[in-house]
């Protein structure tokens, strides 16, 4: 049977009209599904038993739920989220003293081939459905309230998969997460991270979602970027920059560049100068991300001294830069490590 969450509010109204029920029933069901994140038609207690039975004849709910949860020594929690067809994705709750962040997945596996990312080693099985994305967020919101006594405050699409390769479902999931009739979360606390697909960046700018944008850059030198992110040969840096300028023009939101520094790859003055030049083309800031080894030798050499030099030179150039400390590495929950691997 069809998952009832695949229906829009208007489609639900049409369904209820078709079975002789009042249209307001659709709003009641919609509230159960998207505001309360209910996973059982039988628990929709403001509907009569007969109506619930009738709904169950036509529809089902296929929830995504935590099959296994691991806790890091730093408080980070990683969920293995089981989907209705038996496939698994991972989502992560990242707590700090002032907020909790959900890192959610958009694909089972990944469509891209970044050499430094464990998820890229997995075959892309399929895109996540809208409800499967929303379920990850609702799950982490519940965990945040249970374990940290506060609701979820931030969401980053930085889990498994490339969000722009599941564009339609990611955008609709964001609408469900932010609308008052849904989870009611602020779009300004949502960041969509992409490896850089110019056409889709421009489309996202036109959606007026009020979310933030992050670009996984790692090198502003074309040759180097193509070596470590082979898919990027199809998307030159100048085309990406054109889309980022469009993004800023349409949204007024600065771009965040995500950047790892590796010894022997991008740890020299040439790469620093290239990054500064690239940043100056659009209002932006840089997050230097601590790399988390996945067993690929050439990427296992974090260059701390060069990282510090990046900070000095970027700051001197007037570019905002932050060093992001790795979280959850002991349970393979840190950036680049999500690969459906569990630790004892």
C-alpha positions, 0 to 999 in steps of 0.5 A: 500500500502507498505510504500516506505521507506521500500525499500532499494536504490537498491530495488528502482533502481530495481523498476524504472528499472521495469517501464522503468525509469532511475536508478538515479530516485531512488537516487532522491527519496532516498534523499527526503525520508532520507535526507529531511525526506519528507512525501509526494510523491507529493512534490518530485518536481524534479520528473515529475507529471506523475512519482509522480502519478505513484509512488503513485499508488504503494506506500504510506508514513506512517509518524510518527508525533507529535500529542501533544507537552508539554514544561517543565519549564526547557526547555525540550520538550516531544512529543507524536508521533502518528504512522500510526496505531494510536499507540503512543510513546514518544520522548524528546528534552533535551536542555542545553546551548551548545547542544540539545539531542534527547531521542528516543523510539524503541518500543511501550511499552517495552519488559522488566519488570523493576519495577522502570520504568513507560514504563515497566508498558505498554504492548509491542504492537510492535517494531517501524519501521526504518522510525518511529525511524528516524522520531522522530530524524528528528522531534526533529532536526526541533524543536531544530532549531526552538526553540533553534536556533541550530541543534540537536547534540546528540541522546540517545536511552533511550526512550520507549522500549529496543533497543536490542529487536528491534535490526535490526530496531534500527541498520538500523535506526542508519545507516539512521541517520548517512549516508551522504545520510540520516540525516548525523549526527555523530555516535559518538554522538549517545548512545544506552542504554540497560538493558543488553542482552549479545548476542545483545551487542556483535552483536552491537559491530560487526556492527562497527557503532561507537556509544556509549553504556550505560548499565542500571545497578542499582546494581552490586549485582545479587540478588538485580538486579534481584529483581528490574529488574526481566528479568535480571535473564536470563542474569547474571552479569558475562555474561553481563560483558563478552559482555562489554569486547567484546564491548570494545575490538571491539570498543575501546569505554568505557562503561557507567553504568547508576545507580540510588541510592534508599534508602533501596535498594542499598544505602549501602557500600556493593553496592558501593564496588560491583559497584567499583569491577564491573567497574574495569573489563572494561574501564567505567564511571558511570552516577548517575541518579536522579530517577523520582518517578512513584508512586511505593513507595519503589523506591520513596526514593532518597538517596542523602547522599548515592549518594554523598558517591557513588561519593566520593568512585568512585572518590577515586577508580579512576572511572569517575562519573557524577551526571545527573540532572533530566530534564522534570520531571514536564511533565513526560518526565524524565528518567523512566517516559515515559508512554504516560501520558500528564500533563496540 
